[in-house]
Amino acid sequence: MSVAAPVARGGDPLAAKETVLPYLVAYVTALFTGPGKYSVDRYIWK
């Protein structure tokens, strides 16, 4: 998504980029916060 916003949607107005940017924000948030206490991974790898 970090490539899709400036490259694929580069010439489009901001209104067209609004569909890509929320996915980028959600991915970066999940990347830095991790899966959390109630994740499925915690129960699988316990």
Helices and strands as residue ranges (DSSP letters): I 4-8, H 14-17, H 21-33, H 40-44
